[in-house]
């Protein structure tokens, strides 16, 4: 199994930046997809960004496109989410995810709070 631990959340003013990190306990499979999701109060969890393990192909929600960047550091087995030009509507708990297609399983981190407020 994969165990995930997120870090890097906090309080930031509108227009500011944060970098979230997600450390994975084991090696990723070539068929894995990694992603970041978020859940705001009173709303369902939504996909923010994904990246494939094999090719590094990325996909972003329209609401964060051109502001957020997902990336990986394979040597450290870590997934990052760089968040720039943050808006109050970005406030949510952010969760790291690994979709292990080979086993039909999803793995989740514990979540890290991001609050954007003046």
Secondary structure as GFF3:
##gff-version 3
##sequence-region A 1 118
A	DSSP	beta_strand	4	7	.	.	.	ID=ss1
A	DSSP	beta_strand	10	12	.	.	.	ID=ss2
A	DSSP	beta_strand	18	24	.	.	.	ID=ss3
A	DSSP	beta_strand	33	39	.	.	.	ID=ss4
A	DSSP	beta_strand	46	52	.	.	.	ID=ss5
A	DSSP	beta_strand	58	60	.	.	.	ID=ss6
A	DSSP	beta_strand	68	73	.	.	.	ID=ss7
A	DSSP	beta_strand	78	83	.	.	.	ID=ss8
A	DSSP	three_ten_helix	88	90	.	.	.	ID=ss9
A	DSSP	beta_strand	92	100	.	.	.	ID=ss10
A	DSSP	beta_strand	105	108	.	.	.	ID=ss11
A	DSSP	beta_strand	112	116	.	.	.	ID=ss12
###
